[in-house]
Amino acid sequence: MTRQTSASLTAALIGLWATAAAAAQPASVEPLMRYNGDWAATVGDGKITDIDNRCTQDRAFITCEQVIDGKPTGLLVFLPVAGPAGTREYLTTSLSADGSPTHPWSHLTIAGEHWVFHSDKPDADGKNYSRVINDFSGPTRIHYEIQSSEDGRTWATQRAGDERKIR
């Protein structure tokens, strides 16, 4: 084999490997960067909560340090995984600023502007499932609902509100 043939074969193999690696990559972390910035959250009673998300993207993970009303509360961690066609799927967990045990991994499913944070397991008491639904209206508005269920199929909204991106 000549040096030129060897170089061509190496380049072809590298190209095939890169193509296969790109095809095997799970969902992008790019959509999660929409959370980055300062938000004003309004609950049904009109109370406004300031939320400051400082998100960074590494190779596979995205993390968002969250500060609520000026107090650091936690670090949200997202890991992209393969999901159904037409959606983006992530595993997610959070670390509390007070050092309490980490939350179990849960899921985030994104289908366009509709985002659902959900767990496959009930709470520590084994009685209720929970989920948070975020419906985006463009890049600066989110309507959210926090819901619970006893069976993981029938959901009741416990709290709802809106978030507006300030900067």
C-alpha positions in Angstrom: 0.0 0.0 0.0 1.4 3.4 -0.9 1.6 6.3 1.5 -1.1 8.2 -0.5 -3.4 5.2 -0.4 -2.8 4.7 3.3 -3.6 8.4 3.9 -6.8 8.2 1.8 -7.9 5.1 3.7 -7.2 6.8 7.0 -9.1 9.9 6.0 -12.0 7.7 4.8 -12.1 5.8 8.1 -12.0 9.0 10.1 -14.8 10.4 8.0 -16.9 7.2 8.6 -16.2 7.2 12.3 -17.1 10.9 12.6 -20.4 10.3 10.7 -21.3 7.3 12.9 -20.4 9.2 16.0 -22.6 12.2 15.0 -25.5 9.9 14.2 -25.2 8.2 17.6 -25.2 11.5 19.5 -28.3 12.1 21.6 -30.3 15.3 21.7 -28.5 18.7 21.6 -28.1 20.7 24.8 -28.7 23.9 22.8 -32.5 24.3 23.6 -31.7 24.3 27.3 -29.8 27.5 27.0 -33.1 29.3 26.6 -33.3 29.1 30.5 -30.1 31.2 30.8 -30.8 34.7 32.2 -33.0 36.6 34.6 -36.7 35.7 34.8 -39.6 37.1 36.8 -42.1 34.3 37.8 -45.6 35.2 38.7 -47.8 32.7 40.6 -51.6 32.7 40.5 -51.8 35.0 43.6 -49.7 37.7 41.9 -46.5 37.2 43.9 -43.4 37.8 41.8 -40.3 35.6 42.3 -37.0 36.6 40.7 -35.1 33.7 39.1 -31.6 34.0 37.9 -30.3 31.1 35.8 -26.6 31.0 34.9 -26.3 28.1 32.4 -23.2 26.7 30.9 -22.7 24.1 28.3 -19.9 21.6 28.5 -19.4 18.7 26.1 -22.3 16.4 27.1 -23.8 18.3 30.0 -25.5 21.6 30.6 -25.7 23.0 34.1 -27.8 25.9 35.4 -27.0 27.5 38.7 -30.2 28.8 40.0 -30.6 31.8 42.3 -34.1 32.6 43.6 -34.9 36.0 45.1 -31.1 36.6 45.5 -30.5 33.3 47.3 -28.5 30.4 45.6 -30.8 27.4 45.7 -29.2 24.8 43.5 -27.5 23.5 40.4 -29.6 21.8 37.7 -27.8 19.2 35.6 -29.0 18.0 32.2 -27.7 15.0 30.2 -29.0 14.5 26.6 -30.2 11.0 25.8 -31.8 9.4 22.8 -35.6 10.0 22.7 -38.5 9.4 20.4 -38.6 11.0 16.9 -39.7 14.6 17.0 -38.6 15.2 20.6 -35.5 15.9 22.6 -34.9 13.9 25.7 -32.7 14.6 28.7 -32.0 13.1 32.1 -32.0 15.7 34.8 -31.2 16.1 38.4 -30.4 18.9 40.9 -28.0 19.6 43.6 -29.2 21.7 46.5 -27.2 24.7 47.7 -27.7 23.5 51.3 -25.9 20.2 50.6 -28.9 18.0 51.1 -28.9 14.7 49.1 -29.2 14.9 45.4 -32.5 14.4 43.8 -33.0 11.2 41.8 -32.6 11.4 38.0 -35.8 12.3 36.2 -36.6 13.1 32.6 -37.2 16.2 30.5 -39.0 15.7 27.2 -39.1 18.6 24.8 -41.6 18.6 21.9 -41.3 22.0 20.3 -42.5 24.6 22.8 -44.0 22.0 25.2 -41.5 20.8 27.8 -42.4 18.2 30.5 -40.2 17.4 33.5 -41.3 14.0 34.9 -40.2 11.2 37.0 -40.9 7.5 36.5 -41.1 6.9 40.2 -43.5 8.2 42.9 -42.3 10.4 45.8 -40.4 9.1 48.8 -43.7 8.1 50.4 -44.6 6.1 47.3 -47.9 7.9 47.0 -47.6 10.6 44.4 -46.0 11.2 41.0 -45.1 14.8 40.0 -44.3 16.7 36.8 -43.7 20.2 35.7 -45.0 21.4 32.3 -43.4 24.4 30.7 -45.1 25.9 27.6 -43.0 28.5 25.9 -44.4 31.4 24.0 -41.3 32.5 22.1 -38.0 33.0 23.8 -39.1 35.2 26.6 -42.3 33.7 28.1 -43.1 30.5 29.8 -46.4 29.3 31.3 -45.8 26.6 33.9 -47.9 24.1 35.7 -46.8 21.9 38.6 -48.9 18.8 38.7 -49.3 15.6 40.8 -50.9 12.2 40.3 -51.6 9.2 42.4 -51.4 6.8 39.5 -49.0 8.5 37.1 -51.8 8.9 34.5 -54.4 11.3 35.8 -52.9 14.7 36.7 -54.1 17.6 38.9 -52.5 21.0 38.7 -51.3 22.1 42.1 -49.8 25.5 41.1 -49.5 27.4 37.9 -48.0 30.7 36.8 -46.0 32.6 34.2 -42.4 33.5 33.7 -41.1 36.4 31.8 -37.4 36.8 30.7 -36.0 40.1 31.9 -32.5 39.8 30.4 
